[in-house]
Amino acid sequence: MFGESHDLANELPEFKEQIHKLKMEDRHFSRLYEEYQEVNLTIQRSEQEIEVHSDEYMEELKLKRLHLKDDLFKMLRETV
């Protein structure tokens, strides 16, 4: 939805400490996290009409963000 923050720390606030720790210690997590952030930023810029993308491309990006979030969430759950 437009205007909502999908930053990973906002999406998964209960894992804020683990997110920071894994970003520092796990290269794979860090790479996925950066990719999530880049996709999320592109979506935000399009929603704010700073960039213009087709509806199809936006749907692809949103699906990619969801898959990345799922992968990151699985990795975070394993640390608990």
C-alpha positions, 0 to 999 in steps of 0.5 A: 500500500502507498505510504507504508514502510516496508523496511525489514526492521519495520516489517519484522520489529521483533527481529531487529537485533538479529537483523543487525547481527546477521547483516554483520556476520552472515554474507548471504543474509547481508546480500539478501538484505541489500537486495530486499532494500534495493527492491523496496526502494524502487517500489517506494520511488515508483509509488511516490511517482519519482520513477515510472514503471509499468504495472507488470514490472511493479507486480514483479518487484512486489513479488520479488520483495515478498520472496526475499522477505520470506527467505530473510524471515526463515534465516532470522527464525533459525537464529532464535 
